Amino acid sequence: MSLVRQSIPVARPVLDRAEADAAGRAILSGWVTQGPEVHSFEREFAAAVGAPHACAVSNCTTALHLALRAAGVGPGDEVVTVSHSFIASANAVRYCGATPVFVDIDPATFNMDASRVDAAVRPRTRAILAVHQLGMPCDMAKLVEIARRRYLPLIEDAACAAGSEILWNGRWEPIGKPHGDAACFSFHPRKVITTGDGGMITTRHEDWDTQFRLWRQHGMSIPDTVRHHASSVTFEEYPTLGYNYRMTDIQAAVGREQLKRLAGIVARRRELANRYRERLAGRLPQVVLPHEPEWARSNWQSFCVRLPRPVDQRAVMQAMLERGISTRRGVMCAHQEAAYASEPWHCGDRGPVSCVCGPRRCRALAHSEQATREGLILPLFTQMTDVDQDEVVDALAAALSLCAV
Ligand SMILES: *Cc1c(COP(=O)(O)O)cnc(C)c1O
């Protein structure tokens, strides 16, 4: 293997002096975890997405775990979700002792096919976990209708979707309001805004928010902040099994600066996505462009095209890498990983029995598997220049002519 100089990465966070100074301020303040910066970040994030409550946590995976717990998901239950997602979505279901029931995706949007959800709901179903994949809002109008009709909580995995919007009763609203019962965000550097690691849960339910605050800090009845300011001695209690899912004030201080940039970051990403569309449609019409429904506005956390069959995905990626351009394959499928080979999961289309197709293949998840095989995530980041982008398109064109079978 030769060392490859990477001139164009697949993603790059927008971080500079403002974030470094904010982290420095938090450190020098002497209060470095779950203090005033976390409190302000929560208020500002809630205001940005129009949510009544926002609770900061250590990352989106812990956010999902708490949201599912608040929804009442426990051992022996089932949660209807997608396999075609980052593995953390399905793992969070298993942390509750529950079994994920995978429904296939709509091949156009890479998102949960809402028309398959009803058939996947069974007596043990306790919640629906929908993913706004790669920042593209999923069909919340249909999913909310199903969730209400079946009396099921609806959790949104909005890990990638800060700054995405959905048309709701005639108005554009941010993802995270939330439109279901709770929405979970990630601030990992691969997402559009970052705190290093970090997460946020927005919810419409005050009692859920109270639960999240207990659980994230060991189930402690009186938080540090309250004891710190108390004028009389108080002893905390631990009424419930909690976790350490705290966000630090250093992360939150960075997050507040990132939030100020969010609108600008998304605007530039949308410009670049449009430019990819124009260039690729003109030059490589065989490449399938991502579909944005008329009721959705993606933040383009990722720009995922489909390679025409029978092009070899890995060979295309390798050829591009050799020109210094980093790409990623399409979104993974949890059910194809060894972590799911012997663990229980069901596919949604087969009635009350386990999938019998085998660990890495499932006929009921054909669109999911195909999207993993054919998807190619192209570089897209705020600082990317038009010249960078043209280089990516040139490299893809060259790779496709090389790799044509
Ligand atoms: C990134 C991601 C997660 C996990 O987020 P972390 O903050 O890394 O825990 C979960 N779900 C989806 C869809 C993701 O893309």
The ligand as a MOL file (V3000), in Angstrom:
LIG
                    3D

  0  0  0     0  0            999 V3000
M  V30 BEGIN CTAB
M  V30 COUNTS 15 15 0 0 0
M  V30 BEGIN ATOM
M  V30 1 C -23.6570 9.5860 13.8230 0
M  V30 2 C -24.9070 8.8870 14.0060 0
M  V30 3 C -25.3020 8.3630 15.2500 0
M  V30 4 C -24.3840 8.3300 16.4430 0
M  V30 5 O -24.0210 9.5950 16.9080 0
M  V30 6 P -22.8840 9.6980 18.0460 0
M  V30 7 O -22.9840 11.1370 18.4940 0
M  V30 8 O -21.5880 9.3810 17.4050 0
M  V30 9 O -23.2550 8.7620 19.1350 0
M  V30 10 C -26.5440 7.7890 15.3590 0
M  V30 11 N -27.3750 7.7110 14.3070 0
M  V30 12 C -27.0380 8.1760 13.0940 0
M  V30 13 C -28.0110 8.0820 11.9680 0
M  V30 14 C -25.7820 8.7620 12.8980 0
M  V30 15 O -25.4430 9.2080 11.6710 0
M  V30 END ATOM
M  V30 BEGIN BOND
M  V30 1 1 1 2
M  V30 2 1 2 3
M  V30 3 2 2 14
M  V30 4 1 3 4
M  V30 5 2 3 10
M  V30 6 1 4 5
M  V30 7 1 5 6
M  V30 8 2 6 7
M  V30 9 1 6 8
M  V30 10 1 6 9
M  V30 11 1 10 11
M  V30 12 2 11 12
M  V30 13 1 12 13
M  V30 14 1 12 14
M  V30 15 1 14 15
M  V30 END BOND
M  V30 END CTAB
M  END
